[in-house]
Amino acid sequence: MPQHSVTLESPFGRIKLIPPVPSDDEAAAICRTHPTTRRYLSFLPENATAENMRVRRESRAEDPHLIDFHIHFVQNDGATCFAGHTGFFNLDEQHSTCEAGIIVSPKMHGKHLATETLYVLLQYIFEERNIHRTTFETSSDNVGMQSWLENVAGARLEAQRKETWKLGDGTFGDVKGYAILDWEWKERVKKQLEARLRGRV
């Protein structure tokens, strides 16, 4: 199965979500192995190469239950550069559910890209794919992501699971699970994110 061809552009103009491309493989490897990325995702590898990212990119393109995007930051001259990963996975067509995720490249931290990225992704999930329910999982230690989900997006905390993720040192970490439904997106979440983004552009 070839890589998907979906490209999503933010109405706020600072990011694009594009299919994973070979030219991003080296930057993707650096992003996924960076100590800042692995702070709350320590199951990610400590070391990876561009070749590892090629294999990952091509194998995941074959999986009909997920769609990966690379985040590209739009620079002042209109050129774009790699800024992280996002997408959705665990897609269940029968029950119209999926799980969404995001990793912003550490070099792009401080540019407030997460809200804009997830706005574009959720708009695609709910309005173009017509998925009913989207979930998020985050480490119980990741207070920043929990705060974004609860206070910015208004996502609902639905689960607190003990020893769910097997971490890099062989121990198990606790996870919190959140959800947003399609009608919550349309009635509340979309407006909240738009208001926040308008205050920054």
Residue pairs with C-beta under 8 A, 6 or more apart in sequence:
1 61
1 62
1 64
2 61
3 19
3 20
3 57
3 58
3 61
4 19
4 61
4 67
5 19
6 17
6 19
6 67
6 69
6 124
7 16
7 17
7 18
7 19
8 16
8 17
8 69
8 120
8 121
8 123
8 124
9 16
9 120
10 16
10 116
10 117
10 119
10 120
12 116
12 119
12 197
12 198
12 201
13 74
13 201
14 73
14 74
14 111
14 113
14 116
14 201
15 71
15 72
15 73
15 74
15 83
15 113
15 116
15 117
15 120
16 71
16 72
16 74
16 80
17 69
17 70
17 71
17 72
17 86
17 117
17 120
17 121
17 124
18 69
18 70
18 72
19 68
19 69
19 70
20 28
20 57
20 60
20 61
20 68
20 69
20 70
21 70
22 54
22 57
24 53
24 70
24 82
25 50
25 51
25 53
25 54
25 57
26 50
26 53
27 82
27 105
28 50
28 53
28 57
28 70
28 82
28 85
29 48
29 49
29 50
29 52
29 53
30 105
31 37
31 82
31 84
31 85
31 103
31 105
31 106
32 44
32 45
32 48
32 53
32 85
32 103
33 44
33 45
33 46
33 47
33 48
34 105
34 106
36 106
36 109
37 44
37 103
37 106
38 44
38 46
38 168
40 138
40 139
40 141
40 142
40 145
41 103
41 139
42 167
42 168
42 169
42 173
43 165
43 166
43 167
43 168
44 168
45 52
46 168
57 68
60 66
60 68
61 68
63 89
64 91
65 89
65 90
65 91
65 92
66 87
66 88
66 89
66 90
66 91
67 87
67 88
67 89
67 91
68 85
68 86
68 87
69 85
69 86
69 87
69 121
70 82
70 83
70 84
70 85
71 82
71 83
71 84
71 85
71 86
71 102
71 104
71 105
71 108
71 113
71 117
72 80
72 81
72 82
72 83
73 80
73 81
73 82
73 83
73 108
73 111
73 113
74 80
75 81
82 105
83 104
83 105
83 108
83 111
83 113
84 102
84 103
84 104
84 105
84 108
84 113
84 117
85 101
85 102
85 103
86 100
86 101
86 102
86 103
86 117
86 118
86 121
87 100
87 101
87 121
88 98
88 99
88 100
88 101
88 121
88 125
88 131
88 134
89 98
89 99
89 101
90 97
90 98
90 99
91 97
91 98
91 131
92 98
95 132
95 133
96 130
96 131
96 132
96 133
97 131
97 132
97 133
97 134
97 135
98 125
98 131
98 133
98 134
98 135
99 134
99 135
99 136
99 137
100 118
100 121
100 122
100 125
100 134
100 135
100 136
101 136
101 137
102 114
102 117
102 118
102 121
104 113
104 114
104 117
112 200
114 148
115 148
115 152
115 193
115 196
115 197
116 197
118 153
118 193
119 190
119 193
119 194
119 197
122 134
122 180
122 185
122 189
122 190
122 193
123 190
125 131
125 134
126 134
126 182
126 185
126 186
130 182
131 182
132 181
132 182
133 179
133 180
133 181
133 182
134 179
134 180
135 158
135 177
135 178
135 179
136 149
136 155
136 177
136 178
136 179
136 180
137 164
137 175
137 176
137 177
137 178
138 145
138 146
138 149
138 175
138 176
138 178
139 145
139 165
139 173
139 174
139 175
139 176
140 160
140 173
140 174
140 175
140 176
141 173
141 174
146 176
149 155
149 157
149 178
150 157
150 178
152 192
152 193
152 196
153 180
153 189
153 192
153 193
154 184
154 188
154 189
154 192
155 178
155 179
155 180
155 189
156 178
156 179
156 180
156 184
157 176
157 177
157 178
158 177
158 178
158 179
159 175
159 176
159 177
160 174
160 175
160 176
160 177
161 174
161 175
161 176
161 177
162 174
163 172
163 173
163 174
164 172
164 173
164 174
164 175
165 172
165 173
165 175
166 172
167 173
180 189
